[in-house]
Amino acid sequence: MSFLDLLFPKRCVACKKLGSYLCENCFAYLSFDTKSVCLVCRRGSADGLTHPGCRGKYKIDGAFSAIPYNKTAQKLIYNFKYKPYVSDLKNFLTDLFYEALIQNENFSRVAGSRFAGQNNNWVFVPIPLHSSKLRARGYNQAKILADELGKRFNFKVLDLLKRIKNTGSQYGLKLKERRKNIKGAFEIDQKLKIKDQKSTNVFLVDDILTSGSTLLEAANVLKRGGAKRVIGLTLARD
């Protein structure tokens, strides 16, 4: 046990048991059993991809999530947004994210069977925070997840999106209100234009998928900027 562990002992984020940030008992409440939906029509999707009839030039092509957003997942992700948990939870949550993705046959089919450089034409793009929120928090959890996934898959990570609208919280808003709230929130970072990149297939990374409004808006902007395909990837699915 380190000196810091003596001063600041680790407790399970769910039950507060001493020893680790997630004890064995609480870990059992996590699963990879997430329901796949078409984000455009919000109906079930057998493979996680947008229904053929819902596809469009500027619409998202599908979404995959690692775990259901239950109480245990909620507490993990909440604590991931605040120090000192971020450094300790980073590897744990990314490992969870990675394992769920590689065990998902539909994701593997989309990404290609080889993740180590060959047939690699995908990039990870994190959902950005507004500059004021980034300054206040000090880091973007979606960016951390994207960076760590990039290392594991050997995929490039690009900050192609800029958040130009400081949107209010989506929590508690109805679907139409969520979409109105997030409308116009993103633009392509002119320093990293998609047309200047060799790879234009995007895995859009965020921590939580609720209504899908954020992913839909970001995908719209990316496709208008030149992306061919955009698939959402989130750690949890509400």
N, C-alpha and C positions, 0 to 999 in steps of 0.2 A: 504494500500500500504506500502511495506517495505521500509527501508532506501535505500537498494540496488536498488530497483525499481525507486527511485527518482534520484539516481546517474546514473543508467543505465536503462532508460525506455525501456520497451519491445516494439518492433515493429514487425508487420507482416513480415515474411521473403519474402512474395510475393509482397505485395503492399506498405509495409512500414508504414501502419496505426498504430498509437499508441494503446497499450492496451494488445496485446498478440502476441505470435510468429506465430499465424495463425488466421486471423480474420474470422468472419462468412461468409463473401462474398467469400473469397478465399478457405475456407473449402469446399464450394459447388462444387469446381472444382475437388475434390477427389472423386473416386468411387471404388467399388469393382469389377467392370466389366473388368476383365483381360482375355486375350485370352490364352487358354491352348495349348501348343505344345509338341510334342514328341521331346526331346532334341537331340535324336540320329539322326533322319532324318529331323528335323526342320519343319515337317508338323503338321497340326492341330491334337489335341488329344481331344476327347470328354470328357474324365475324368481326364486329366492331367497326365496320366500314359504313360510310354513308350509303343509303339505299340508292340503287340505280336511278329511280325516279326522282330522288332528292338532289342528285348531283348537279353541279353548276360550275361555270367558269371561275367564279370567285368564292365558291363555297368550300368548306373544310371537307377532307376526304375520309375522315374517320377519327377515332380516338380510342386509346387503350389506357386503362388505369390499373394500378398494382393491387390496391387493397380497398375494401369497403371503408367508408368514413364512419366507423362506429365510435363509441366513447373512448376506447383505448387509442385509436388512430387520431382522434381529435386532440387528445392530450399530448400525444407525441408531436404532432405538427404545431400545436400552439407553443409548446416549449422550444421547438426548433427555431422559432422566430425571435427568441430572446437569449441573451447571454446568461449564464455560462454554458448553456446546453448545446449551442450550435456546433461547437467543435467536437463534442462527444457524440452527438446524435447524427452528425453528417455522414459518417461512414456506415452506421447502422441503417439509417433510412435509405441511403443509396444502395446498399447491399440488398435490402428488401425490394426496392424498386427494380434493380437489375435482375434479381432472381425471378420476380414475377414476369418480367418481359421475356426472358429467355425461355421460360416455361410456357409461354403463350404461343401456340403454333401459328395463329393468325398474324401476330406481330412478326415472328420469324419469317413468315412468307413475304411480308411487305418489305422488311429490312434486307432480306437476302440471307442465305444460309451461312455466309462467311462474314464475320464481324471484324476480322483482323486485317483490314486494308484492301482486300480483293473484292471486286464488285461493289465497292463502297461509293454510293452516290447520294448519301444522305448527310445532313448536318443537323445538329441540335441547336435550337434557338430558344432561349428562355423568355418567358413573359416578363417584361421590364417593370420596375417600379418607377413612379414619378420621382424626379430628382429630389423633391422636398422630403418624400418618404424615405428615400434611400439615404439621405443625409441623417435623418432622425434615427433610423434603425442601424445604419452602418453597413448593411449588406442586403443582398437580394436572395432569398431562400431558393427561388426558382433558378437563379444563376448558379448557385452552389450545386444544386441537383444536376443541372445540365453539364456543368464542368466535370463532375464526378462520373456521370454516365459516359461522357465523352472519353474519359480515360479507360473505362472498362470496355467500351465497344470499339475504341480506336476510331471514333468519328470526330470530325471537326466541330467546334462550338463557335457560333458566330452571334454577336449581339446585333442582329439585323434590325430589330425594332427599337423605337424610341417612344416613351410614354409622354405625350405632350399635353395631356389633360389630367389634372389631379382629381380623379373621380372619387366620389364618396364611397362609403362601404356598400357592397352589394347585399350584405346581410339583411334579411327581412323584406327585401324588395320582391315584388311579383315579377314574372317573366318579362312582360313588356317594359316594366320600369328598369329592370336589369339591362336590357338591350339598349334602352334609351340612355341610361347612365354611362354605359361603356362606349357608346357611339362616338367616333372621332377621337378616341383616346390614344391611338397609335399612329405612327408614321414610320416609313423606312428611314433608317439612319443613312444619310447621304454619304457618309464616309465608307459605308459598306454596302453599296448597291448590289442587289441580287444579280443583275446582268453581268457584273464584273467577277462573279464567282463561278467556278467550274461546276459546282454542285448546286442544283436549285430545288432539290427535294428536301422538305423541312419536317423534322420532328419538333413540334412546338411543346416546350416543357413548362409545366406549372405544378404547384403542390396539390391543389384541390380542384376537382371538377364538380360543380353543382348544377347550374342550369346549362352551362356550356357557352354562355353569352360572351365571355372573355375570349375563349378560343375561337369562336365564330368570327368575332370582329378582327382579331389578330390575323386569322387565316385570310380573311377578305383583303386586308392591307398587304399581306405577303404575296398573295396571288396577283393583285394589281401591280405589285412591284416586280413581278416576273417569276415567282415560284411556280413550279409545275404541279407538285403535289404537296399538301400540308396535312400531316397527321398529328393530332394532339396526344401528348403523353402526360399523365398526371399520377402523382404518388397515390392519391386517394380519390374515391368516387362516392359522392353523397347520394 
